[in-house]
């Protein structure tokens, strides 16, 4: 992974040759040497610590400690390491399994809204996929070079959802990201899932009514115009509709939604019920 274990690298050539003549190579082990209480095996220059990644790294060098020391001082290709850890071996990208592994390493639920923010930073073109360029760009955007640093950025990424301008950018990004490739509109089921996820952060009280309305009265794919204008409606119009202008330039679906709220007594006397 990365230069670790790649055939033809300086370290692997040394391993193949049996190592420096002045060092006798020990017999390969099948388990790691035990450390004292409270001590843990580090993985050189990867940002990963703990028994599992350390065992992987030592196995890569057949438990030859002198090789590990060499690994600590040779240049380390962080991008190659992470791409090797997460990339789909049958495709030139990180797909569902790799993203799930990344979320596990970051201690983030794959269904957590922060995964949308991560994808926004990576400028991902498609949900559940990261190209190599997107993955590396995300690390550069967040100015991190290890998983440990990436994990430390999670609270910051959550806070970005509370910034009105960034929320709009993330919200609009989510349309292209979540819709199927080659489609101009987003599937209704996908749109509803994304709306519930995104508007949960904004605590918009009409989101459940909107989702019910759109299923009952529309039941078709969602255009970008409807997608973007709903966010503007939620931002500008009071949930009680006290400042709603029927002459405003809202899409017809928004106007129909207002009628739906009034006709079903969901909003009465300027108050949501």
N, C-alpha and C positions, 0 to 999 in steps of 0.2 A: 504494500500500500504506500503510495507516494514513491520515494526511492527505497522504502523499506521492503526488502524481499523482491525487488524488481531484478530480473536476470540482467547481468552485464554491468551493474553498478559496482563502484569501488569496493564496497563492503562485501557484496556477494562474490566478487572475484577472489577476495581474500578468504572467504569461507570455503569456496571451491578448491582453493590451493592449499587449504589446511592452516592458513594463518601465518603470521611471521614465524621465521625459523626459531626465534628465541622464545616463543610461547608454545607450549604443548597444548593442543586442543583437548578439552575434557570430553568424556563420553557423553553424547546427547542425553538429556534428562526428559522425563515425561511429566514432571510436576515441578513447580517453582520451589526454590530454596525458601525455607521459612525465615521470616524476619522477626525481630523482637516485638514485644507488646507496643501497640500504638504506632508502629511503623507500617508504611505502605509502599508498594512498588510504583515508581513513577514511569511514565512513558516519555522518553526524551523528546522535547520540542513539539509535542502534539497538543498540549493543553488538556490531555486526558489523564486522570489519576485513578488508581484503584486496582484491584486484583485482576479483573477481567481484561482490561486493555493491556495491563502489564504482562499478563500471561501470553496474550496474543503476540506482543512485541518480542518477548523472550523466545517463544516458540519459533518466531520468524528466523531467529539466529541460533536455533538448536541449543538454547540455554548457555551459549558461549558468552561469558561476561565481558571479555575483552572486545568482542564485536559490538556489544551494547555501548561500551565506552566510545568506540569509534563513531557510532551512530549519533552520539551526543554532540560531536564536534564537526561533523560534516554538514553541509547546507541541507536544510529540510524543506521540501516542497509541500507547503500546507495545503494548497489547492488540490494537488494530486492525492494527498492522504485522504482528505474528506470526500473527494469524488470516488475514491476507491472504497471508502467505507459505506457510502450511501448509494452509489450509482447502480443502476440496473445492469447486470452483466450481459444482458441480451439486447441492450439499447443504449444509445449514446445520450443518456439522460438519467436523472434521478426521478423515479416514478413512485407509485403509491407505497411500496415496501420501504424504499429509501427514505421517503418523507416521514413515514411512521417511525422509522428508526431515529431520524433526526429529532422528532417530537419527543420520543422516549428519552433520548440523551439530554434534551433541554428540559425534561420534566414538564412537558406541556401536553394537554389533551389535544389530539388531532382535530377535534371539533371546536376547540377554543377559538374565539374570534381573533386572537393574536396571531394565529396562523395566516389570516388574511393580511395582516399588517406585515408579517414576514415576507409574504409573497409580493406585496406592494414594494417593499424595499428591494426585492430581487427583480422587480419589473417582470414577473413571470407572465408569459403569454397565455398559459392554460392552467386550469386547476389541476392539482395533483401531479404536476410535472415541473421540474426545474432542468433547464439545459445547463451545460457546464458554464457558459457565459453568464447566465442569470444567477447561478449559484455563487460564482466568484464575485459578481457585481454586488450581490447582497452583503457579503462580508465586507467589501470595500465601502459600501454605503454606510454601514453601521460602524465602520472603523474598528473591526475586530479581526483577530487572526487565530482564535481558538474557540472551542465550544464553551469553555469556561467564561470567556469574555462575552460570547454570544448570549449565554444564559443571563449574564448580568444586565444585558440590554432589554430583557423581557419587560420589566416594570416601565422602562422608558417607552417601549413600543405601545404598551397599554395606555400610557398617558397621552400618546399622540391622538388617540380616538376622542379625547376630550377637547382637543384643539379644533375649532370649527372649520378652519380652512383645510387642515389635514384630513379631518373626517370626510369632507366633501371629496377630496382627492381619492381617498381610500374607497369611498362609496362608489364613485364613478369608475374607478379602476376595476372594482369587483364585477361590473357588468361584462366587460370584455373577457375578464379572467374566468368567470363562471359559466358563460354560455358555451354551447358546443362549437367546436371548430367549424368554420365555414358557414355558420348561421348568423343572420343579422339580428335575430331576436333571441331572448332567453326563454327556455322552457318554463312554463308556469310553476311547476313543482319546485324547480331550482330557484326561481325568483322568490317564492314564498319562504323557502328555507333561508335564503340570504337576507331577506327583509327582516325576518324574526331575529336572526343573528345580529345584524347591524343595528337595528332600532332598539334592541335590548340595551345597548350601550347608551342610547339617547333617551331611553325611558319614555318613548312617545306613547301616550295612552290609547291611541286609536289604531295601533298596528294590528291587533287581532281582528278588529272590525274591518280594516282594509283587506286583510287576507281572506276573510270570509266573503266580503263583497266581491273581490276579484275572482274568486272561485265560482260564486253563484251567478254573477252577472256577465262576466267576461269569458273566463275559461279558455283563454287562448294564450299564445306566447306573448311575452312582454317586450315592447319596443324600447329602444334606448331613451326616446323622448319621455315615455311614461315613467321609466326608471328614474331618470334624472329629475323630472318635475315633481315626483312624489317627495323626494328629499327636500326640495324647495318649499313645497306645501307644508311639510311637517315642521320646517324651520320657521316659516313666516306666518303661518295661520295658527291662531290660538286653537287648542283642542275644543273649545266651546264654540268655535266659528264666529266669535264676536267681531273679528276683523276680516272675515271672508268677504271678498268682493265678487259677486256673481258676474260682473262685467270684466273681470280680470282675464288675462290670456292663459287660462289653465287648459290643459288637454281635456277633451270631453269626458274621459274616464274620471278625472278629478271632480269635475262638475257633477257627474252622475253619483260619485261617492258621497258628495255633500247631500244630494237629494236623498240618497239611501239612509244616511245618518238621521236626517230629519223625518223622513217617512216612517222609519222604524223606531222613532222616539229614542234614538241613542243619544241625541243631543236635544235638550229641551230647555227653553228659557235661558239660552246662552250658557248652559252647563252640560258637560258630558255626563251620561248616566252610568 
